[in-house]
Amino acid sequence: MAEIKEPLYCAEQIKIPPDLPDILKNYTKHIIRTQPTDIMTCSAEYFGRLAKQRTQLGKKLTNHQLEAFYTKVSKLDRDMLTRKEIEDGCTNASISPAQISDVITLGGWTGEKVPWLKFWALLVASASGTFVATVELVVQLLSDNGNVPSAPVIEIIQYMAERDATQDPTKISNIVKGLQAGGPTTNADMLMVNVRKEAH
């Protein structure tokens, strides 16, 4: 029998795929949020949808797609839209039905109406990954001459922070208070300095 010259399962042998922590975190949140009676079936469906989404052309949404959706649906001037209106906005932005379905499932919207800004926030998050990167992309997409509208940014920051257990509610509250004190618009660069300082 050949002699084993190195210990089994030492730290150097264990290679953790870089995507694994985020995949497991999102999966765990999904199971906790949905509380399925059959975890195995729910897990198979969840990972099936995830695999399907990843094999689609253009895995990651582009800034152009995200901006096109926002421009189209924001003109409707309502907080809640029907699924048909969401689908029309996504079709206009070349966002696939599978991506729409995944985001609606992720958001937990089971009724006919969907809060479009939160839906959009999850679309942005799917393209950026982390909380800070999501806020940064939102700010970039909504920026006009270096300023962003405070109201939608506040709503998105609060919503995404609620979904991310790693965010400190007190620090998020500080970011929101700063935005509220600044009036209807805020300086994009100053906002991101504050977000990077307070959030992780």
C-alpha positions in Angstrom: 0.0 0.0 0.0 1.4 3.4 -1.0 2.2 5.7 1.8 0.2 8.9 2.0 2.6 11.7 2.3 0.2 14.5 3.0 -2.7 14.8 5.4 -6.2 14.3 3.9 -8.4 17.3 3.8 -5.8 19.9 4.9 -6.6 23.5 4.2 -4.5 23.5 1.1 -6.6 20.7 -0.4 -10.0 22.3 0.1 -10.8 24.6 -2.8 -14.0 26.5 -2.3 -15.6 27.7 -5.6 -15.9 31.5 -5.4 -19.6 31.4 -6.2 -20.5 28.9 -3.5 -21.0 31.2 -0.5 -23.4 33.5 -2.4 -25.2 30.6 -3.9 -25.7 28.9 -0.5 -26.7 32.2 1.2 -29.3 33.0 -1.5 -30.6 29.4 -1.4 -30.9 29.5 2.4 -32.8 32.8 2.3 -35.2 31.4 -0.3 -35.9 28.3 1.9 -36.4 30.4 5.0 -38.6 32.9 3.2 -40.8 30.3 1.4 -41.0 27.7 4.2 -41.7 24.8 1.7 -43.3 21.6 3.0 -41.2 19.5 0.6 -37.7 21.0 0.8 -36.2 18.5 -1.7 -38.7 19.4 -4.4 -38.5 23.1 -3.7 -34.6 22.8 -3.8 -34.7 21.0 -7.2 -37.0 23.7 -8.6 -34.9 26.5 -7.2 -31.6 25.2 -8.6 -33.3 24.2 -11.8 -34.4 27.8 -12.3 -31.0 29.1 -11.3 -29.3 26.8 -13.8 -31.7 27.8 -16.6 -31.1 31.5 -15.9 -27.4 31.0 -16.0 -27.5 29.2 -19.3 -29.5 31.9 -21.0 -27.7 34.2 -23.5 -26.6 37.3 -21.8 -26.4 35.9 -18.3 -26.0 39.3 -16.8 -28.3 42.1 -17.6 -26.6 45.1 -19.2 -26.9 48.7 -18.0 -28.8 49.5 -21.2 -31.5 46.8 -20.4 -31.8 48.0 -16.8 -32.2 51.6 -17.9 -34.7 50.7 -20.7 -36.9 48.9 -18.2 -36.8 51.8 -15.7 -37.5 54.4 -18.4 -40.5 52.5 -19.7 -42.2 51.7 -16.5 -41.5 54.8 -14.5 -43.6 56.7 -17.0 -46.7 54.8 -15.8 -46.4 56.8 -12.6 -47.7 54.1 -10.2 -46.0 52.2 -7.4 -47.7 48.9 -8.2 -48.0 47.5 -11.7 -49.7 44.4 -13.1 -47.6 41.5 -14.2 -48.5 42.2 -17.8 -47.1 45.8 -17.4 -44.0 44.4 -15.9 -43.7 41.8 -18.7 -44.2 44.6 -21.3 -41.5 46.7 -19.7 -39.1 43.7 -19.7 -39.9 42.8 -23.3 -39.1 46.4 -24.2 -35.8 46.0 -22.5 -35.1 42.5 -24.0 -35.3 40.9 -20.5 -36.2 37.2 -20.8 -39.3 35.6 -19.4 -37.1 33.3 -17.3 -35.4 36.3 -15.7 -38.8 37.9 -15.0 -40.1 34.7 -13.4 -37.0 34.3 -11.3 -37.1 37.9 -10.0 -40.9 37.7 -9.2 -40.2 34.4 -7.3 -37.3 36.0 -5.5 -39.4 39.0 -4.5 -42.1 36.7 -3.2 -44.8 38.5 -5.2 -47.7 36.0 -5.6 -50.5 38.4 -6.5 -51.3 40.2 -9.8 -49.7 43.4 -8.7 -45.9 43.9 -8.4 -44.0 46.8 -6.8 -42.0 47.8 -9.9 -39.2 49.7 -8.2 -38.4 46.7 -5.9 -38.6 44.4 -9.0 -36.1 46.7 -10.7 -33.9 46.7 -7.6 -33.7 42.9 -7.8 -32.9 43.1 -11.5 -30.1 45.5 -10.7 -28.9 43.3 -7.9 -28.8 40.3 -10.3 -26.4 42.3 -12.5 -24.2 43.6 -9.6 -24.1 41.1 -6.8 -23.4 42.9 -3.5 -25.4 45.5 -1.6 -22.9 48.3 -2.3 -22.5 47.4 -5.9 -26.3 47.4 -6.4 -26.6 50.8 -4.8 -23.7 52.0 -7.0 -25.3 50.8 -10.1 -28.7 52.3 -9.2 -27.0 55.6 -8.6 -25.1 55.3 -11.9 -28.3 54.5 -13.8 -30.4 57.3 -12.2 -27.7 60.0 -12.2 -28.4 63.2 -14.1 -25.6 65.7 -14.1 -24.1 64.2 -11.0 -27.3 64.2 -9.0 -29.8 61.4 -8.3 -33.5 61.6 -7.2 -33.6 60.8 -3.5 -37.0 59.1 -3.2 -36.3 56.0 -5.4 -32.8 55.6 -4.1 -34.1 55.7 -0.5 -36.7 53.0 -1.3 -34.2 50.8 -3.0 -31.6 51.1 -0.2 -34.2 50.3 2.5 -35.6 47.3 0.5 -32.2 45.8 -0.4 -30.9 46.3 3.2 -34.0 44.5 4.5 -33.1 41.5 2.3 -29.5 41.5 3.3 -28.9 40.3 6.9 -25.3 41.5 6.8 -26.4 45.2 6.8 -26.5 47.1 10.1 -30.0 48.7 10.3 -28.5 51.7 12.3 -26.0 52.4 9.5 -28.6 52.1 6.8 -30.8 54.4 8.8 -28.0 57.0 8.8 -27.7 56.8 5.0 -31.4 57.3 4.6 -31.5 60.2 7.1 -28.7 61.9 5.1 -30.7 61.4 1.9 -33.9 62.7 3.4 -32.2 65.8 4.8 -30.7 66.6 1.3 -34.1 67.2 -0.4 -35.5 65.8 -3.6 -32.0 65.2 -5.2 -28.6 64.3 -3.8 -25.1 64.4 -5.1 -24.2 61.0 -6.5 -20.5 61.0 -5.5 -21.2 62.1 -1.9 -24.0 59.5 -1.6 -21.6 56.7 -2.7 -18.9 57.9 -0.3 -21.4 57.6 2.5 -22.7 54.2 1.4 -19.2 52.7 1.1 -18.4 54.1 4.6 -21.6 52.7 6.3 -22.5 49.6 4.4 -20.6 46.4 3.6 
